[in-house]
Amino acid sequence: MVNLARMYTEGLGIPPNQDEANRLFESAAKAGEFVAQIELGRIYSRGLGVTPDATAARRWYLMAIAQEPNVAADEEILEAKAYLKGAT
């Protein structure tokens, strides 16, 4: 789901469609997919195809950070923590 969402985001082999990408990221994130949670944090913090929403960005970044012991994604964890530090 995450790969397909990225394809929609970047228009790789299919027409770009940020709404569909966001829908796919959200489905994957709700299922516990770390990368999708990070992407949704970015999407909501930057307003990519949505109105910027600090509350939603915070929620998705917090969900991603909760998985820190189980993922080897130091750069993404640091990004999420930096956002939360700046958003408080």
GIFENDA-V337846 format. One record per pair of residues at least 12 apart in sequence whose C-alpha atoms are under 8 Angstrom apart, sorted by the first residue. I is the first residue (numbers start at 1). GAP is how many residues later the second one is. If there is no record, write none. Layout:
i gap
I GAP
I GAP
This chain:
i gap
1 23
1 24
1 27
2 22
2 23
2 26
2 33
2 34
4 17
4 20
5 15
5 16
5 17
5 19
5 20
6 15
7 14
8 12
8 13
9 12
18 30
18 31
19 30
22 18
22 21
22 27
25 12
25 14
25 15
26 14
34 30
34 33
34 37
35 29
37 23
37 24
37 26
37 27
38 22
38 23
38 26
38 38
38 42
40 17
40 20
40 21
41 15
41 16
41 17
41 18
41 19
41 20
41 39
42 15
43 14
44 12
44 13
45 12
54 33
58 25
58 26
58 29
61 19
61 20
61 23
62 18
64 13
64 16
65 12
65 15
65 16
